[in-house]
Amino acid sequence: MLRLVELALFLAPFVVFAVWRFMALEGGPPVRVVVGAAFVLALLAGALIWLSQEDALPPGVSYEPPRLQDGKVISAHGAPR
């Protein structure tokens, strides 16, 4: 999901420019379109920030990947340094 949001944020300026150029032939885009695009971009940026903070480990904790111990899989977790 995070990669999809990053891709959308990357492609957004190109799509907005293409729409702007297409609509410029007819006198430019209406204010509603510009405000709507700005709102969607702000929403995507907020989602990206929220998702990046949700999965982050707190300071002073290191990531330990999953491992096999005594025939059992120990899931990934954060461990104090």
C-alpha positions in Angstrom: 0.0 0.0 0.0 2.8 2.4 0.9 4.5 1.9 -2.5 1.2 2.7 -4.2 0.9 6.0 -2.3 4.5 6.8 -3.2 3.9 6.1 -6.8 0.8 8.2 -6.8 2.6 11.1 -5.2 5.4 10.8 -7.8 3.0 10.7 -10.8 0.6 13.4 -9.5 2.5 16.5 -10.9 2.7 14.9 -14.3 -1.0 14.0 -14.4 -1.9 17.5 -13.2 0.3 19.1 -15.8 -1.2 16.9 -18.6 -4.8 17.7 -17.5 -3.9 21.4 -17.2 -2.5 21.4 -20.8 -5.5 19.6 -22.1 -7.9 22.0 -20.4 -5.8 25.1 -21.4 -7.1 24.7 -24.9 -10.6 25.5 -23.6 -9.6 28.5 -21.4 -7.9 26.7 -18.5 -9.2 24.5 -15.7 -12.0 25.6 -13.4 -11.1 26.6 -9.9 -12.9 23.5 -8.6 -10.5 21.2 -10.5 -7.4 23.0 -9.1 -8.8 23.0 -5.5 -9.8 19.3 -5.9 -6.3 18.3 -7.1 -4.7 20.2 -4.3 -7.0 18.5 -1.8 -6.2 15.0 -3.2 -2.5 15.7 -3.1 -2.7 16.9 0.5 -4.7 13.8 1.4 -2.1 11.5 -0.3 0.8 13.3 1.5 -1.0 12.9 4.8 -1.6 9.2 4.2 2.0 8.7 3.3 3.2 10.4 6.5 0.6 8.5 8.7 1.6 5.2 7.2 5.3 5.8 7.6 4.8 6.7 11.3 2.5 3.8 12.0 5.1 1.1 11.2 8.1 2.9 12.7 9.9 1.4 15.7 10.5 3.7 18.7 14.0 5.2 19.2 16.5 2.9 20.9 14.9 -0.3 19.5 16.5 -2.4 16.7 14.7 -4.6 14.3 15.2 -8.4 14.7 14.0 -10.4 11.7 12.1 -13.7 12.0 14.1 -16.8 12.9 13.8 -20.5 13.4 14.5 -21.5 17.0 13.9 -25.1 18.3 11.6 -25.9 15.4 9.4 -22.8 16.0 9.3 -19.6 14.0 9.9 -16.6 16.2 8.2 -13.6 14.5 10.0 -10.4 13.7 10.0 -7.8 16.6 11.8 -4.9 18.0 14.4 -5.5 20.7 16.3 -3.0 22.9 19.8 -2.3 21.8 
